[in-house]
Amino acid sequence: MAQWCQLQMLDSKYLEQVDQLYDDSFPMDIRQYLSKWIESIDWDTVAVQDSLATVRFYDLLAQLDDQHSRFTLENNFLLQHNIRKIKRNLQDRFQEDPVHMAMIISRNLKEEQKILSYAKTIEPDGEGAVSAMVVEKLKLDNKVKDMKNRVQATDQNIKSLEDLQDEYDFKLNTLKNREHDMNGMTPKELERERMTIRTMCFDLKSKRQDVVSQLAEVLNVTQALVTDLISEELPEWKQRQQIACIGGPPNACVDQLQNWFTAAAESLQQVRQQLKKLQELEQKFTYDNDPITQEKAFLETRALELFKNLLVNSMVVERQACMPTHPQRPLVLKTGVQFTVKLRFLVKLQEFNYQLKVKAFFDKDVTEKKGFRKFNILGTNTKVMNMEESNGSLAAEFRHLQLKEQKVAGNRTNEGPLIVTEELHSICFESELQLNQSGLDVKLETMSLPVVVISNVSQLPSGWASILWYNMLTTEPKNLKFFLSPPAATWGQLSEVLSWQFSSVTKRGLNEEQLNMLADKLLGHKGQRNPEGLIPWTKFCKSINEKSFPFWPWIEGILDLIKRHLLPLWNDGSIMGFISKEREKSLLSKLCPGTFLLRFSESSREGAITFTWIEHDVHDKPVFHSVEPYTKRELTAVSLPDIIRTYKVMAAENIPENPLRFLYPDIPKDKAFGKYYPKPSETAEPMDVENVEKTGYMKTELISVSEVHPSRLQDNMMPMSPDDYKALEQYVSPKDIDAVMSADFEEDRGLETN
């Protein structure tokens, strides 16, 4: 089933997360109308090739034209208009930079996959947690509903009070007129009328007291709701955003939070209007100990303070600072490279549209930090918040900000207490809300999560490590000196974050077996994979001695290797990846000869992969061989499935043969990797020496060969079968086999015998 169809079958809480992915820059309408076409394109590849991105950009415009034609046939004028507008906006935004559009689509598709994965994982196994979240949401929904009902009831009571007061006023004036009219009423009728008016006056006073008490209770309920929103819901949403930033489950949509904030604000505005109405009634009629006179000022002040408190906490960073070139590495910014950040105002009232002018500052009011770098923020650093067309939210997106380091005298590296990738900085946003008719003058401020600023892309892995460590261990956004004394992380915390690094860029996180190997690497075998075992920052990201390299750059190198060369194999589970040599032997020892598994090298900092297979010696004892690891350089020339397909082991006096037969545990090699082999039309033809004149060249194919001493091949190895020999003849002519077997191979690969 198509990904878009699967998403639409999810619960509403997940659909809200999908909704957050799309905005005016790339509206959801495109995703809906062109879902099949969008999912048929490899956007990861498009996002790294300028020419291909340009082709796909114009393909997308053509798809929109086709969709417009369909709407024309349906006589759907509104949708025709929308499509035309979307196309114009896309041309304005991406015609000069189609790669940016490809990056957005690629990022959104991956985020959708994460939402799907998370939904599938959480529903069967995490029903308790989900139920708890649903219960909390229902509680807040009920509080909002109760508040609205109380406000509505108060409104009705004030109208009843107004009607009663008007009737009382009318009857009182009528009675006064009749008292002066000698021919009007008998004394008994006058007394009866006076009794009626006294009763009405008593009811009026009682009704006033009830209304004032109701307003006080409405404010009590609203205050409890506002406290929940500001003290619990908002911090929890920010914490979920931190987790999402470092690869965790996508953050629950901010729309729900906005709905609650807006409902509270609307109710407070209604209460303030109701108090004004009471003031009008008081001016027409009052008396000693009038509850309106006594309580009005206090209630007005309380309502206004609650409203201001809500507004002060309503400006949030909806999307943290991120370079479009590295969408999965937010909060790491490079000098001279544009980054984007998006704000939202959670109180969505029409009267605030275009009223909030927001300005961005870098490291504003930050205590002077000796040796830390200073930066100027360049680009359009002022934006006005307005209602977005896509979802109606009150938002502002800064799209063209960049940083430039301030030049200072002296050598900073000798003065700074931290390396540049451990320096934390902040982006502050300020605004002011002035509504004269409401008597409002509110200063607004919010702050981004701490960012790391790099000057060279080679610093990105270390900068990302700092972002991971910070957001894993603290929720305090202003602790910019965190790395002067960074706390240790527990294995339980770190293991989850490490798995997120894989699931956020691929379809698979790390399983228990893989995490166990990493636990042993970080904690040692004595650590017994204890979830409470402590891992210091230095062990995670810094070299302990000159011979070793840090843990994180090794993981980052493997992630890059997977993204560039191994993604399909990792996604389908072919790569075991993280496994110790001892565990590797244990898994292979009882399996048939030729069974192999794929694991990442522990000795290559930049990321490398090897395969290990089992053979049996003359005594039927298992013997294990591991090929020298393949790095990005080799995999750029030949894909890993092709290497496995054509791999040969050769020794003098022996015919070269491929020792790899089954992918662990027992999957035939060609069944496991056949779908990744070159198509028949793409497969290299055997050398045809008789027809060389047609092209001028003999066709060749790169083959990985390991040359070993004959003694390392087992005596019980069978001669090459006729079929294998025939396959070999495609690459080496029979008369040259002897010469080939004795020649030196420039591309020889070493074997490690365990």
C-alpha positions in Angstrom: 0.0 0.0 0.0 1.3 3.5 -0.8 2.8 5.4 2.1 0.3 8.3 1.7 -2.6 5.8 1.9 -1.1 4.2 5.0 -0.7 7.6 6.7 -4.4 8.5 6.1 -5.5 5.3 8.0 -3.6 6.3 11.2 -5.2 7.8 14.3 -5.8 11.6 14.3 -2.9 12.2 16.7 -0.5 10.9 14.0 -2.3 12.8 11.3 -1.6 15.9 13.3 2.1 15.1 13.1 1.9 14.7 9.4 0.1 18.0 9.1 3.0 19.7 10.8 5.4 18.6 8.1 3.7 20.7 5.4 3.4 24.5 5.2 3.2 27.2 2.6 6.7 26.4 1.3 5.5 23.0 0.2 1.7 22.6 0.8 0.0 19.3 1.6 -2.2 19.7 -1.5 0.8 18.7 -3.6 1.5 15.6 -1.5 -2.2 14.7 -1.8 -2.7 15.2 -5.5 0.7 13.9 -6.6 1.3 11.2 -4.0 1.8 8.3 -6.4 4.3 10.3 -8.5 6.2 11.7 -5.5 6.6 8.2 -4.0 8.0 6.8 -7.3 11.0 9.2 -7.2 14.3 8.6 -5.3 14.4 12.1 -3.8 17.5 11.3 -1.8 19.4 11.0 -5.1 17.7 14.1 -6.6 18.6 16.2 -3.5 22.4 15.7 -4.3 22.3 16.3 -8.0 21.6 19.8 -9.3 20.8 18.8 -12.9 18.5 16.0 -11.8 16.8 18.3 -9.3 16.1 20.8 -12.1 14.5 18.0 -14.2 12.3 16.8 -11.3 11.3 20.4 -10.5 9.9 20.8 -14.1 8.4 17.3 -13.9 6.5 18.4 -10.8 5.2 21.5 -12.5 4.1 19.3 -15.4 2.3 17.0 -13.0 0.5 20.1 -11.5 -0.5 21.1 -15.0 -2.1 17.7 -15.6 -3.9 18.0 -12.3 -5.2 21.4 -13.3 -6.5 19.9 -16.5 -8.4 17.3 -14.5 -10.0 20.0 -12.4 -10.9 21.9 -15.5 -12.8 18.9 -16.9 -14.6 18.7 -13.5 -15.5 22.4 -13.7 -13.9 22.8 -10.2 -13.0 26.5 -10.4 -11.8 26.7 -6.8 -9.3 23.8 -7.1 -8.1 25.2 -10.4 -7.4 28.5 -8.7 -5.5 26.7 -5.9 -3.4 24.7 -8.3 -2.4 27.8 -10.2 -1.5 29.6 -7.0 0.6 26.6 -5.8 2.4 26.4 -9.1 3.3 30.1 -9.0 4.5 29.9 -5.4 6.7 26.9 -6.2 8.2 28.7 -9.1 8.9 31.8 -6.9 10.5 29.7 -4.2 12.4 26.9 -6.0 13.0 27.8 -9.6 16.5 29.1 -8.7 17.1 26.4 -6.2 15.3 23.1 -7.1 17.7 21.1 -4.8 16.0 22.8 -1.8 12.6 21.5 -3.0 14.1 18.0 -3.4 15.5 18.2 0.1 12.1 19.2 1.6 10.4 16.4 -0.2 13.1 13.9 0.9 12.9 15.1 4.5 9.1 14.9 4.6 9.0 11.4 3.2 11.4 10.2 5.8 9.5 12.0 8.6 6.3 10.3 7.3 8.1 6.9 7.5 9.1 7.7 11.0 5.6 8.5 12.0 4.3 5.2 10.3 7.1 3.2 12.0 6.4 4.8 15.4 2.6 4.3 15.1 3.1 0.6 14.1 5.6 0.1 17.0 3.6 1.9 19.7 0.1 0.6 19.0 0.6 -3.2 19.8 3.3 -2.9 22.4 2.8 0.5 24.0 -0.9 0.6 24.5 -0.5 1.6 28.2 1.6 4.6 27.3 -0.7 5.6 24.5 -3.7 5.2 26.7 -2.1 7.4 29.3 -1.5 10.1 26.8 -5.0 9.8 25.4 -6.4 10.0 29.0 -4.4 13.2 29.7 -5.5 14.7 26.4 -9.1 13.9 27.2 -8.7 15.5 30.7 -7.6 18.7 29.1 -10.3 18.6 26.5 -12.8 18.1 29.2 -11.4 21.1 31.2 -11.6 23.2 28.1 -15.1 22.1 27.5 -16.1 22.8 31.1 -14.5 26.3 30.9 -16.4 27.1 27.7 -19.7 25.8 29.1 -19.2 27.9 32.3 -18.5 31.0 30.2 -21.5 30.4 28.1 -23.7 29.8 31.2 -22.4 33.1 32.7 -23.2 34.9 29.5 -26.8 33.6 29.6 -27.1 34.6 33.3 -25.8 38.1 32.5 -28.4 38.5 29.8 -31.1 37.3 32.3 -29.7 39.8 34.9 -29.9 42.6 32.3 -33.5 41.6 31.5 -34.4 41.5 35.2 -32.7 44.9 35.8 -34.6 46.4 32.9 -37.9 45.1 34.2 -37.1 46.3 37.7 -36.2 49.7 36.4 -39.4 49.9 34.3 -41.7 48.8 37.2 -40.0 51.1 39.7 -40.4 54.1 37.4 -44.0 53.1 36.7 -44.7 52.9 40.4 -43.2 56.3 41.0 -45.4 57.8 38.3 -48.5 56.2 39.7 -47.8 57.3 43.2 -48.1 60.9 42.0 -51.3 60.1 40.1 -54.1 60.5 42.6 -56.6 58.7 40.4 -54.2 55.8 39.5 -54.2 53.0 42.1 -55.7 52.1 45.4 -53.5 52.0 48.5 -53.8 48.2 48.5 -52.7 47.9 44.9 -49.8 50.3 45.5 -48.7 48.2 48.5 -48.9 45.0 46.4 -46.8 46.6 43.6 -44.2 47.8 46.1 -44.0 44.2 47.5 -43.5 42.9 43.9 -40.7 45.5 43.3 -39.1 44.7 46.7 -39.1 41.0 45.7 -37.6 41.9 42.3 -34.9 44.0 44.0 -34.1 41.0 46.2 -33.9 38.7 43.2 -31.8 41.3 41.4 -29.3 41.5 44.2 -29.2 37.7 44.5 -28.7 37.4 40.7 -25.9 39.9 40.8 -24.2 37.9 43.5 -24.6 34.7 41.5 -23.2 36.2 38.4 -20.1 37.7 40.2 -19.6 34.3 41.9 -19.9 32.5 38.5 -17.3 34.8 37.0 -14.9 34.2 39.9 -15.4 30.4 39.4 -14.9 30.7 35.7 -11.6 32.4 36.4 -10.7 29.7 38.9 -11.3 27.0 36.2 -9.5 29.0 33.6 -6.5 29.6 35.9 -6.2 25.9 36.6 -6.3 25.2 32.8 -3.7 28.0 32.1 -1.5 26.6 34.8 -1.7 23.1 33.3 -0.9 24.5 29.9 2.1 26.6 31.0 3.5 24.4 33.7 2.9 20.9 32.2 1.8 20.7 28.6 4.1 23.3 27.1 7.3 22.0 28.8 6.3 18.5 27.8 5.8 19.6 24.2 9.2 21.3 24.3 10.8 18.1 25.7 9.2 16.1 22.9 10.6 18.6 20.4 14.1 18.1 21.9 13.7 14.3 21.4 12.4 14.8 17.8 15.4 17.1 17.1 17.9 14.3 17.9 16.1 11.6 15.8 13.5 10.4 18.3 9.7 10.0 17.6 8.2 12.9 15.7 6.9 15.6 18.1 3.2 15.5 18.8 1.7 18.3 16.7 1.7 21.8 18.1 -1.8 22.3 16.7 -3.4 20.6 19.7 -1.5 22.9 22.1 -2.5 25.9 20.0 -6.2 24.8 20.2 -6.0 24.7 24.0 -4.2 28.0 24.3 -6.6 29.7 21.9 -9.6 28.3 23.7 -8.3 29.7 27.1 -7.6 33.1 25.5 -11.0 33.3 23.9 -12.7 32.5 27.2 -10.7 35.1 29.0 -11.6 37.7 26.4 -15.3 36.8 26.8 -14.9 37.2 30.6 -13.4 40.6 30.1 -16.4 41.6 27.9 -18.8 40.2 30.5 -17.1 42.4 33.2 -17.6 45.4 30.9 -21.3 44.5 30.7 -21.5 44.3 34.4 -20.0 47.7 34.7 -22.7 49.1 32.4 -25.4 47.5 34.6 -23.7 48.9 37.7 -23.8 52.4 36.2 -27.6 52.1 35.7 -28.3 50.7 39.2 -26.2 50.1 42.3 -26.6 49.9 46.0 -24.7 49.5 49.2 -22.5 46.4 49.2 -23.1 45.9 45.5 -21.0 42.8 44.6 -20.2 44.2 41.2 -18.8 47.4 42.8 -16.9 45.3 45.3 -15.4 42.6 43.0 -15.3 44.2 39.6 -11.7 45.7 39.8 -10.3 42.5 41.3 -11.9 40.3 38.6 -10.8 42.6 35.8 -7.2 42.5 37.1 -7.2 38.8 37.5 -8.6 38.2 34.0 -6.1 40.5 32.5 -3.2 38.9 34.3 -4.2 35.5 33.2 -4.6 36.7 29.7 -1.1 38.3 29.7 0.4 35.2 31.3 -1.0 33.1 28.5 0.3 35.5 25.8 3.7 35.7 27.4 4.1 31.9 27.1 2.5 31.6 23.6 5.4 32.4 21.4 7.3 29.2 20.7 9.9 27.9 18.3 7.9 25.5 16.2 10.8 24.4 14.0 14.3 24.7 15.5 17.2 26.3 13.6 18.4 24.1 10.7 20.4 24.4 7.6 18.4 23.2 4.6 21.4 21.3 3.3 21.4 19.1 6.5 17.7 18.7 7.5 18.5 15.8 9.8 21.2 17.7 11.7 19.2 20.6 13.2 20.9 23.0 15.7 24.3 22.7 14.0 24.9 25.9 12.0 27.8 26.7 9.7 29.0 30.3 9.3 28.1 31.8 6.0 25.4 29.1 5.3 21.7 30.1 5.4 19.5 28.5 8.0 15.8 28.5 8.7 13.8 28.7 11.9 10.0 29.0 12.4 8.0 30.5 15.2 4.4 30.1 16.1 2.1 32.1 18.4 -0.2 29.6 20.2 -3.0 32.1 20.8 -4.6 32.2 17.3 -6.9 35.3 17.5 -7.7 37.2 14.3 -7.0 40.5 16.1 -3.3 39.5 16.4 -2.8 38.9 12.7 0.0 41.2 11.4 0.3 42.7 14.9 3.4 40.8 16.0 6.8 42.0 14.6 9.5 39.5 15.7 13.2 40.2 15.7 15.9 37.6 16.0 19.0 38.2 18.2 22.1 36.0 18.6 23.5 35.4 22.1 21.5 38.3 23.4 21.9 39.0 27.1 24.3 36.0 27.4 26.8 36.4 30.2 30.3 37.2 28.8 32.1 33.9 28.3 35.8 34.3 28.1 37.3 32.8 25.0 34.0 32.0 23.4 33.4 33.2 19.8 31.0 36.0 19.0 28.8 36.1 15.9 26.7 38.6 14.0 23.4 37.5 12.6 22.9 38.4 9.0 20.0 38.4 6.6 16.3 39.3 7.2 16.2 39.1 11.0 12.8 40.8 11.4 9.5 39.1 10.5 5.8 39.8 11.0 3.6 37.0 12.2 0.6 36.3 10.0 -2.1 33.6 9.5 -0.7 30.9 7.2 -2.9 29.8 4.4 -2.2 26.1 4.8 -3.4 25.7 8.4 -4.4 29.1 9.7 -1.7 29.2 12.3 -0.2 32.5 13.4 3.5 32.0 12.4 6.6 33.6 11.1 9.4 31.7 9.3 13.0 33.1 9.0 14.4 31.6 5.9 17.5 33.6 5.1 19.5 34.0 8.3 23.2 33.3 8.5 26.0 33.8 11.0 29.3 35.6 10.6 32.0 35.4 13.2 33.2 38.6 14.8 36.9 39.1 14.3 38.7 39.6 17.6 42.4 40.3 18.3 44.5 37.5 19.7 44.4 33.7 19.4 41.1 32.5 20.5 42.1 28.8 20.7 44.6 29.5 23.5 42.0 31.3 25.5 38.8 29.3 25.1 37.9 26.7 27.7 36.1 24.6 25.2 36.6 23.4 21.6 34.3 25.1 19.1 31.9 22.2 18.8 31.3 22.3 22.6 30.5 26.0 22.6 26.7 26.5 22.9 24.9 29.6 21.6 21.3 30.7 21.5 19.0 32.6 19.2 16.5 34.8 21.0 13.3 36.2 19.5 11.5 39.3 20.8 8.3 41.0 20.0 5.8 43.4 21.6 2.0 43.1 21.5 0.1 46.4 21.8 -3.7 46.5 21.6 -4.9 49.8 22.8 -8.6 48.9 22.8 -7.8 46.0 25.2 -5.3 47.9 27.3 -2.6 45.4 26.4 1.1 46.0 26.2 2.9 42.7 26.5 6.6 42.0 25.9 7.1 38.6 24.2 10.3 36.5 24.1 11.3 33.0 23.3 14.6 31.2 22.8 15.8 28.4 20.5 17.4 25.3 21.8 21.2 25.8 22.1 23.0 25.7 18.8 26.6 24.8 17.9 28.3 27.0 15.3 30.9 25.4 13.0 33.1 27.0 10.4 33.9 23.8 8.4 31.6 21.0 7.5 34.2 18.5 8.8 33.2 19.7 12.3 29.6 18.6 11.7 29.9 15.2 13.3 31.4 16.6 16.5 28.9 19.4 16.6 26.0 16.9 16.3 27.5 14.8 19.1 27.3 17.9 21.4 23.6 18.5 20.3 22.8 14.8 21.1 24.5 14.9 24.5 22.8 18.2 25.5 19.3 17.3 24.5 19.6 13.8 25.9 20.5 15.0 29.4 18.9 18.4 30.0 15.8 20.3 29.3 17.2 23.7 30.3 17.5 25.9 27.2 19.8 28.5 28.7 22.6 26.3 30.1 25.1 27.4 27.6 28.1 26.4 29.8 26.9 22.8 29.9 30.1 21.4 28.4 32.4 23.0 31.0 31.3 20.1 33.2 29.2 17.7 31.1 27.4 15.0 33.1 27.7 11.3 32.2 24.9 9.5 30.4 23.4 6.2 31.4 23.6 3.4 28.9 19.8 3.2 29.0 19.6 6.9 27.8 22.4 6.6 25.2 21.2 3.3 23.7 17.9 4.8 22.8 19.5 7.8 21.3 21.9 5.7 19.3 19.1 3.7 17.9 17.3 6.9 16.9 20.4 7.9 14.8 19.8 4.9 12.6 16.0 4.9 12.5 15.9 8.7 11.7 17.9 8.2 8.4 16.9 4.6 7.6 14.0 2.3 8.1 15.7 0.4 10.9 16.9 1.3 14.3 19.3 -0.9 16.3 18.1 -4.2 17.8 19.0 -5.7 21.1 21.9 -7.8 19.7 23.4 -4.8 18.1 23.0 -2.6 21.2 24.6 -5.3 23.3 27.8 -5.2 21.2 27.9 -1.3 21.6 27.2 -1.6 25.3 30.2 -3.9 25.7 32.3 -1.5 23.6 31.4 1.5 25.9 31.0 -0.2 29.3 33.3 -3.1 28.9 32.3 -6.7 29.6 32.4 -6.0 33.3 29.7 -3.4 32.8 27.3 -6.3 32.1 25.2 -4.0 29.8 23.8 -2.3 32.9 21.2 0.3 31.8 22.4 2.4 34.7 26.0 2.1 33.7 27.6 5.5 33.2 29.3 6.7 30.1 31.3 10.0 30.3 31.3 12.5 27.6 35.0 12.0 26.9 34.5 8.3 26.2 31.7 9.1 23.8 33.3 11.8 21.8 37.0 12.2 22.6 40.1 10.1 22.1 41.4 8.3 25.2 44.8 7.9 23.6 46.6 8.4 20.4 46.1 4.8 19.2 42.3 4.8 19.6 39.6 6.9 18.0 36.4 8.2 19.7 33.2 6.2 19.7 30.9 8.7 18.0 33.0 9.5 14.9 33.1 5.7 14.3 29.3 5.5 14.5 29.0 8.6 12.3 31.3 7.1 9.7 29.1 3.9 9.7 25.9 6.0 9.3 27.5 7.9 6.4 28.6 4.6 4.8 25.0 3.2 5.2 23.4 6.4 3.7 25.8 6.5 0.7 26.3 2.8 -0.2 24.3 0.3 2.0 20.9 1.8 2.6 18.8 -1.0 0.9 20.8 -3.7 2.5 20.5 -2.1 5.9 16.8 -1.6 5.5 16.1 -5.2 4.5 18.0 -6.6 7.4 20.9 -8.2 5.4 23.5 -6.4 7.5 24.0 -7.7 11.0 26.3 -4.7 11.5 27.3 -4.5 15.1 28.6 -7.8 16.4 31.7 -8.9 18.2 34.1 -11.4 16.7 33.4 -13.8 19.6 29.6 -13.6 19.0 30.3 -13.9 15.2 32.1 -17.2 15.7 29.3 -18.4 18.0 26.6 -17.7 15.4 28.5 -19.2 12.5 30.2 -22.2 14.2 27.3 -24.6 13.8 26.3 -23.6 10.3 27.2 -25.1 6.9 30.4 -24.0 5.1 30.0 -20.9 3.0 27.6 -19.2 5.5 28.6 -15.6 6.0 27.4 -12.5 7.7 28.1 -8.8 7.2 29.4 -6.7 10.0 31.0 -3.2 10.4 34.7 -3.0 11.0 35.8 -1.8 14.5 39.2 -0.7 13.2 38.1 1.9 10.6 37.2 5.4 11.8 35.6 6.5 8.6 33.3 3.5 8.4 33.9 0.1 6.7 32.1 -3.2 6.3 33.4 -6.7 6.0 32.1 -10.2 5.7 33.1 -13.3 7.6 32.4 -16.9 6.5 32.9 -20.3 7.9 34.7 -23.3 6.5 35.5 -26.7 8.0 39.1 -28.2 8.0 40.0 -31.8 7.4 39.1 -32.6 11.0 35.7 -30.9 10.5 36.6 -28.1 12.9 35.2 -24.7 12.0 37.6 -22.1 10.5 36.6 -18.5 10.0 37.8 -16.0 7.4 37.1 -12.2 7.3 37.9 -10.1 4.3 39.7 -6.8 4.6 37.0 -4.2 5.2 35.5 -2.2 2.4 35.4 1.5 2.8 33.6 4.3 0.9 36.4 4.3 -1.7 35.9 0.7 -2.7 32.1 0.8 -2.5 32.0 3.9 -4.8 33.6 1.7 -7.5 31.7 -1.5 -6.9 28.5 -2.1 -4.9 28.6 -4.5 -2.0 26.1 -6.9 -3.6 28.3 -7.0 -6.7 31.4 -7.6 -4.6 29.6 -10.6 -2.9 28.4 -11.9 -6.3 31.9 -11.9 -7.9 34.2 -12.4 -4.9 36.9 -15.0 -5.4 39.6 -16.6 -3.2 42.7 -17.7 -5.1 45.9 -19.6 -4.2 48.6 -21.0 -6.5 47.7 -24.3 -8.1 44.0 -23.7 -7.3 41.2 -22.5 -9.5 39.7 -19.2 -8.0 36.3 -19.8 -6.4 33.6 -17.8 -4.5 33.4 -19.2 -0.9 30.2 -17.3 -0.1 27.1 -19.4 -0.3 24.5 -18.5 2.3 23.7 -15.2 4.1 23.3 -15.9 7.8 21.5 -18.0 8.8 20.6 -20.0 5.7 19.5 -17.6 2.9 21.0 -18.5 -0.5 23.3 -15.7 -1.5 21.6 -15.0 -4.8 18.2 -14.9 -3.2 19.4 -12.4 -0.6 21.2 -10.1 -3.0 19.9 -11.0 -6.4 17.5 -8.0 -6.5 20.5 -5.7 -6.2 22.6 -7.3 -8.9 23.0 -5.4 -12.2 20.2 -6.1 -14.7 21.1 -8.5 -17.5 21.4 -5.7 -20.0 23.8 -3.9 -17.6 25.9 -7.0 -16.9 29.4 -6.8 -18.4 29.8 -9.1 -21.4 32.6 -11.7 -21.5 35.7 -10.5 -23.2 35.3 -10.9 -26.9 38.9 -10.8 -28.3 37.6 -11.6 -31.9 35.4 -8.5 -32.1 37.6 -6.0 -30.4 37.6 -4.0 -33.7 34.0 -3.1 -33.3 34.6 -0.9 -30.2 38.3 -0.8 -29.9 38.1 -2.1 -26.3 37.7 -5.4 -24.5 34.9 -5.3 -21.9 36.0 -5.8 -18.3 34.5 -6.2 -14.9 35.9 -5.4 -11.5 36.2 -8.5 -9.3 37.3 -8.7 -5.7 40.0 -11.4 -5.3 41.8 -12.5 -2.1 45.1 -14.2 -2.8 46.2 -16.6 -0.1 48.9 -19.1 0.5 47.8 -22.6 -0.6 48.2 -23.9 2.9 45.4 -21.6 4.0 42.9 -23.4 1.7 41.5 -26.6 3.2 42.5 -30.0 1.7 38.8 -30.9 1.5 37.9 -28.1 -0.8 36.3 -29.6 -3.9 37.6 -29.0 -7.5 35.7 -26.3 -9.4 32.5 -27.6 -10.9 32.0 -27.4 -14.7 29.4 -24.6 -14.2 31.8 -22.6 -12.1 34.6 -23.1 -14.6 32.3 -22.0 -17.4 31.5 -18.9 -15.4 35.2 -18.2 -14.9 35.8 -18.5 -18.6 33.6 -15.4 -19.1 36.4 -13.4 -17.5 39.7 -15.3 -18.1 40.5 -17.3 -21.2 41.4 -21.0 -20.6 45.0 -20.6 -22.0 45.6 -17.7 -19.5 44.3 -19.4 -16.3 47.8 -20.6 -15.3 49.3 -17.2 -15.9 46.4 -15.5 -14.0 46.8 -17.8 -11.0 50.5 -17.0 -10.7 50.4 -13.3 -11.4 50.4 -10.5 -8.8 47.0 -8.9 -8.5 46.9 -5.1 -8.0 43.5 -5.3 -6.3 44.4 -8.3 -4.0 42.6 -8.3 -0.7 43.9 -9.8 2.5 42.3 -12.5 4.6 42.2 -12.7 8.3 42.1 -16.3 9.7 40.6 -16.6 13.1 
